[in-house]
Amino acid sequence: MNIGTAKPTAEEMQGIPHHMLDIIEPWEDFSVGKYCEMATPIVDDILARGKTAIIVGGTGLYMDALIRGNSFAPCPSTGCREKLEERLQHEGLEALIEELRSIDPVALQKSQNNPRRIIRALEVFQETGETITAHNERTAALPPRFDPLWIGVDYVNRQDLYDRIDLRVELMVKDGLLDEIRQVLSSGIPEKATAMQAIGYKEF
């Protein structure tokens, strides 16, 4: 999944060490918790050597969680999630929504009826006895693990940004994005796999 993720080429890296590329297979499940678990020791090692870690790309959620040093509600393989997914198939989303509404209405509001988020919120409560809202509030009150300098690019004219996004999509398609997506799907990866929910893949 090189084109849709805008993975840097060896030439673009210019000999600068890059981390967290090609760390899992497209069919593997991944989460912000797993990302922080893998990335934190790397950042710690870079800083321990007196170097500067530059955290780039991905979603703001992942970067913010890494910098804050958020702890994540445990997600043991007890079969709880699988049972909730079975209920989703047999009882429908509305049944899970009603259950979450009675447990954690704040999480329900933030879920925007996203089945993955609803299942996650129910899973955390069933596994820990603590709502995901209470967990998030508790971890948000902790001081951040790292002290970052945030650097971003902004546009005075938003249309310039939209034009750049349109151009980027056109270039990705020209470079073979659709063939890349077909190849990934033909390898047997389901459309609902985590990797296929990434922007640029799920839309096509």
KASUL-V723719 format. One record per residue. N is the residue number from 1. RES is the residue in one small letter. OMEGA is omega in radians with two decimals (* if undefined). D_LAST is the distance of its C-alpha to the last C-alpha in Angstrom with 1 decimal. Layout:
N|RES|OMEGA|D_LAST / N|RES|OMEGA|D_LAST
This chain:
1|m|-3.04|13.8 / 2|n|-3.01|15.6 / 3|i|-3.08|13.3 / 4|g|3.11|10.7 / 5|t|-3.11|13.8 / 6|a|-3.13|15.9 / 7|k|-3.10|18.5 / 8|p|3.09|21.8 / 9|t|3.11|23.5 / 10|a|3.12|27.1 / 11|e|-3.13|28.3 / 12|e|3.14|26.6 / 13|m|3.08|28.3 / 14|q|3.08|31.6 / 15|g|3.13|33.4 / 16|i|-3.14|32.6 / 17|p|3.05|32.0 / 18|h|-3.11|28.5 / 19|h|3.02|28.0 / 20|m|2.99|25.4 / 21|l|3.11|23.1 / 22|d|-3.07|22.2 / 23|i|3.11|24.1 / 24|i|3.08|22.2 / 25|e|-3.09|20.2 / 26|p|-3.09|16.5 / 27|w|-3.12|17.8 / 28|e|3.07|20.4 / 29|d|-3.13|20.4 / 30|f|-3.09|20.9 / 31|s|3.10|22.2 / 32|v|3.11|23.8 / 33|g|3.11|27.1 / 34|k|3.11|26.5 / 35|y|-3.13|25.4 / 36|c|3.12|28.7 / 37|e|-3.12|30.7 / 38|m|-3.02|29.6 / 39|a|-3.07|29.5 / 40|t|3.11|32.8 / 41|p|3.12|35.1 / 42|i|3.11|33.6 / 43|v|3.11|34.1 / 44|d|-3.12|37.6 / 45|d|3.12|38.5 / 46|i|-3.13|37.5 / 47|l|3.14|39.5 / 48|a|3.12|42.4 / 49|r|3.11|42.7 / 50|g|-3.13|43.0 / 51|k|3.12|39.7 / 52|t|3.08|37.0 / 53|a|3.09|33.7 / 54|i|-3.10|30.8 / 55|i|-2.96|27.9 / 56|v|2.90|24.7 / 57|g|-3.06|21.1 / 58|g|-3.12|19.0 / 59|t|3.09|19.4 / 60|g|3.12|22.7 / 61|l|-3.10|23.3 / 62|y|-3.11|23.6 / 63|m|-3.13|25.8 / 64|d|3.14|27.9 / 65|a|3.13|28.6 / 66|l|-3.10|29.6 / 67|i|3.13|32.0 / 68|r|-3.07|33.5 / 69|g|-3.11|34.0 / 70|n|2.93|32.8 / 71|s|-3.09|33.9 / 72|f|3.13|31.5 / 73|a|-3.08|32.7 / 74|p|-3.10|33.3 / 75|c|-3.08|30.8 / 76|p|-3.13|33.0 / 77|s|-3.13|32.0 / 78|t|-3.08|34.2 / 79|g|-3.12|31.9 / 80|c|-3.12|31.7 / 81|r|-3.14|27.9 / 82|e|3.11|27.6 / 83|k|3.11|30.1 / 84|l|3.10|28.3 / 85|e|3.07|25.1 / 86|e|3.10|27.3 / 87|r|3.11|28.7 / 88|l|-3.12|25.3 / 89|q|-3.03|24.8 / 90|h|-3.07|28.3 / 91|e|-3.12|29.3 / 92|g|-3.08|26.1 / 93|l|-3.06|24.9 / 94|e|3.13|27.8 / 95|a|3.12|30.3 / 96|l|3.10|28.9 / 97|i|-3.13|28.6 / 98|e|3.13|32.3 / 99|e|3.14|33.3 / 100|l|3.13|31.6 / 101|r|-3.13|33.2 / 102|s|-3.08|36.6 / 103|i|-2.99|36.1 / 104|d|-3.10|34.1 / 105|p|3.12|33.3 / 106|v|3.10|32.2 / 107|a|3.12|29.5 / 108|l|3.14|28.4 / 109|q|-3.12|28.2 / 110|k|-3.07|26.1 / 111|s|-3.13|23.7 / 112|q|3.12|22.3 / 113|n|3.06|22.1 / 114|n|-3.07|19.6 / 115|p|-3.12|20.7 / 116|r|-3.12|20.4 / 117|r|3.14|22.6 / 118|i|3.11|25.0 / 119|i|3.14|25.5 / 120|r|-3.13|26.0 / 121|a|3.11|28.6 / 122|l|3.14|30.4 / 123|e|-3.14|30.4 / 124|v|-3.13|32.0 / 125|f|-3.13|34.7 / 126|q|-3.10|35.5 / 127|e|-2.99|35.7 / 128|t|-3.05|37.7 / 129|g|3.12|39.3 / 130|e|3.11|37.9 / 131|t|3.13|35.2 / 132|i|3.08|32.2 / 133|t|3.12|33.3 / 134|a|3.12|36.7 / 135|h|-3.11|35.4 / 136|n|3.11|33.2 / 137|e|-3.14|36.1 / 138|r|-3.11|38.4 / 139|t|3.13|36.3 / 140|a|-3.13|35.5 / 141|a|-3.13|39.3 / 142|l|3.09|39.8 / 143|p|-3.12|40.2 / 144|p|3.14|37.3 / 145|r|-3.11|37.6 / 146|f|3.14|36.8 / 147|d|-2.98|37.9 / 148|p|2.85|35.1 / 149|l|-3.10|35.1 / 150|w|3.09|31.8 / 151|i|-3.13|30.6 / 152|g|3.10|27.8 / 153|v|3.13|26.8 / 154|d|3.13|27.1 / 155|y|3.06|27.0 / 156|v|3.12|29.8 / 157|n|-3.09|27.7 / 158|r|-3.14|24.3 / 159|q|3.08|23.1 / 160|d|3.11|23.6 / 161|l|-3.13|21.2 / 162|y|3.12|18.5 / 163|d|3.11|19.3 / 164|r|3.11|19.0 / 165|i|3.12|15.5 / 166|d|3.14|14.4 / 167|l|-3.13|16.3 / 168|r|3.11|14.7 / 169|v|3.14|11.1 / 170|e|3.14|12.8 / 171|l|3.12|14.8 / 172|m|3.10|12.1 / 173|v|3.11|10.5 / 174|k|-3.13|14.2 / 175|d|3.06|14.9 / 176|g|-3.11|12.6 / 177|l|-3.09|9.4 / 178|l|3.09|7.7 / 179|d|3.11|11.0 / 180|e|-3.13|11.1 / 181|i|3.11|8.2 / 182|r|-3.12|9.9 / 183|q|3.13|13.2 / 184|v|-3.13|12.6 / 185|l|-3.12|11.7 / 186|s|3.10|14.6 / 187|s|3.07|16.9 / 188|g|3.14|16.9 / 189|i|-3.12|15.0 / 190|p|-3.13|14.0 / 191|e|-3.08|10.6 / 192|k|3.12|12.9 / 193|a|-3.10|14.3 / 194|t|-3.09|15.0 / 195|a|-3.10|13.3 / 196|m|3.07|9.9 / 197|q|3.13|10.4 / 198|a|3.12|10.6 / 199|i|-3.11|9.3 / 200|g|3.08|6.8 / 201|y|-3.04|5.6 / 202|k|-3.10|5.6 / 203|e|3.12|3.8 / 204|f|*|0.0
